Amino acid sequence: MKPIIQLLHFGYHQSMSCIFPVAIFGTLALSNVIAVPFIHRYDAILLILLGVQYFMYRSGLETRDEIKVICIFHFIGLLLELYKVWMGSWSYPEPGYTKLLGVPLYSGFMYASVASFMCQVWRRLRMDMTGWPGLRYSVLLGGAIYFNFFTHHFIPDFRWWLTALVFIIFWKTRIIYRVRTITYRMPLTLAFFIVGFFIWLAENIATFFDAWKYPDQHQTWQLVSFSKISSWFLLVIISVIIVAQLKNVKASRTMNDSFTC
C-alpha cells in the first residue's frame, strides 16, 4: 500500500508541475477546432498564455523568481525559433499580428514551459543534486549545445559528440528528490532522456494541432522523427543547467544575506 501512496503523491506533484505545459497544448488543441472571433489564432494563443501566466503568479502557483526564469527561456527559445524558421526547418503558416519575422511570439512559451516544469518540480519535490560538474564545465557544455542548434546548418552537426560529452561530464551526477518523507535518487542523464521523450510526445501533439509544421507535414500530418528526441534531450540539458545555476546563485545570495544579518 505504501508504494501506491508514494506513487500517487509523486504523480500529483508531477501533474501540478505540468500546469503551464498542459495549458499550452490545451490552448493549441482548442484553438484548432474553435475559432476565436475577430482575432487571429496565433494572437489569441499569445493572449491566453499571458493570462495563464498572470493567473499562476497571482494564485501563488509560480513565484516571482520562477517567472524570471520563464522569461529567460522565452527569450532563448524565441531566438532559436527565429533562426530555425529563417533556415526553413519549420514554419508557422497562419497569419497573425504578433508575428516577428514569421514567428509568432507565443512560440517562446513552448520553451518556457520546459522551464516552468523544471522550476515547479524542483520546488515541489525538494530536489537537489550530487556530483554536479561545476560552473565551468556545465556552462561551456550548455553553450556548445545551444550554438550547435544554430551552426549545424553550415558546419558538421556535433550533437552526437556533445551527447557523449553529456554522459562523461554528468556521469556521477544524481538527482535527489523527495516524496513525502522518503528520499530517492536518479542518474541525471536518465532524467534528461525521460523529459526529452515526453517533450517529443508533446511535439507530436503540437504539430498535429498545427502549432507549427515541419516540411514533411505540409501535405499531411506525420509522426515527428525519432531523431528529434536527441534534440530535446540536449535542450533539456540546457534547461537544467540554467535552472541549476540560477538556484546556486540564489542559494549563495541567501547564505550571504544570512551572514550579514
Secondary structure, DSSP 8 states (H G I E B T S, - for coil): -HHHHHHHHHHHHHHHHTHHHHHHHHHHHHHHHS--TTS-HHHHHHHHHHHHHHHHHHTTSS-HHHHHHHHHHHHHHHHHHHHHHHTTS-B--S--SSEETTEETTHHHHHHHHHHHHHHHHHHTT-EEES---HHHHHHHHHHHHHHHHHTTTS---HHHHHHHHHHHTTT-EEEEEETTEEEEEEHHHHHHHHHHHHHHHHHHHHHTTS-B-GGGSSS-----TTHHHHHHHHHHHHHHHHHHHHHHHHHHHHHHHHH-
